[in-house]
Amino acid sequence: MSGHVNVDNFVRAETHRMFADIQLAAGGVGKFRHNREPASIDEQTVIRLNRDTLYSFAIVDLAEPAVLTRPDAGER
């Protein structure tokens, strides 16, 4: 998708671009992208990304209910 971006639609356009990048990296809607290592400085998605945090991202279609299931972490 391309179009003219201006001050009035920048936020929407940037959100669309970020969501598209996350979907591509995760393999589609409703799938997680797990970053197993801290992001390198040149791969940060936002300025000042926490350098000691592992991130997971997903774009979820909420037209229907969604359920998030996580494994038992045991004693951690």
C-alpha positions as CSV (number, residue, x, y, z in Angstrom):
1,M,0.0,0.0,0.0
2,S,1.3,3.4,-0.8
3,G,-0.1,6.9,-0.6
4,H,0.7,10.4,0.3
5,V,1.7,10.8,4.0
6,N,1.3,14.2,5.7
7,V,0.9,15.7,9.1
8,D,-2.8,14.7,9.2
9,N,-2.3,11.0,8.5
10,F,1.3,10.3,9.7
11,V,0.3,8.5,12.9
12,R,-2.1,6.2,11.0
13,A,0.5,5.5,8.2
14,E,3.3,4.8,10.7
15,T,1.1,2.4,12.7
16,H,0.1,0.6,9.5
17,R,3.8,0.3,8.5
18,M,4.7,-1.1,11.9
19,F,1.8,-3.5,12.0
20,A,2.7,-4.8,8.5
21,D,6.4,-5.3,9.5
22,I,5.3,-7.2,12.7
23,Q,2.9,-9.4,10.7
24,L,5.6,-10.2,8.1
25,A,8.2,-11.1,10.8
26,A,5.7,-13.2,12.7
27,G,4.3,-15.1,9.7
28,G,0.8,-13.5,9.7
29,V,-2.0,-12.3,11.9
30,G,-2.5,-14.0,15.2
31,K,1.1,-15.3,15.4
32,F,3.9,-14.1,17.7
33,R,7.3,-12.8,16.8
34,H,9.6,-13.6,19.7
35,N,12.9,-11.8,19.9
36,R,15.2,-14.2,21.6
37,E,18.0,-11.7,22.1
38,P,18.1,-8.0,23.0
39,A,17.6,-5.8,19.9
40,S,20.9,-4.4,18.5
41,I,21.0,-0.6,18.4
42,D,20.6,-0.5,14.6
43,E,17.5,-2.8,14.7
44,Q,15.5,-0.9,17.3
45,T,11.8,-0.3,16.4
46,V,11.5,2.7,18.7
47,I,14.0,5.2,20.1
48,R,15.5,4.1,23.4
49,L,14.3,0.5,23.3
50,N,15.1,-1.3,26.6
51,R,18.4,-3.0,26.0
52,D,17.8,-5.6,28.8
53,T,14.4,-6.8,27.7
54,L,13.3,-9.6,25.4
55,Y,10.2,-8.6,23.4
56,S,7.4,-10.6,21.7
57,F,5.0,-9.0,19.3
58,A,1.7,-10.1,17.7
59,I,-1.0,-8.4,15.7
60,V,-4.4,-10.0,16.7
61,D,-7.7,-9.7,14.8
62,L,-10.2,-8.8,17.5
63,A,-13.3,-9.2,15.3
64,E,-13.7,-12.4,17.3
65,P,-12.6,-13.2,20.8
66,A,-8.9,-14.1,21.2
67,V,-7.4,-16.3,23.8
68,L,-3.8,-16.0,25.0
69,T,-2.4,-19.2,26.4
70,R,1.0,-19.3,28.1
71,P,3.0,-22.3,29.2
72,D,3.5,-23.0,32.9
73,A,6.8,-21.2,34.0
74,G,7.4,-23.7,36.7
75,E,9.5,-22.3,39.6
76,R,10.8,-19.3,37.6
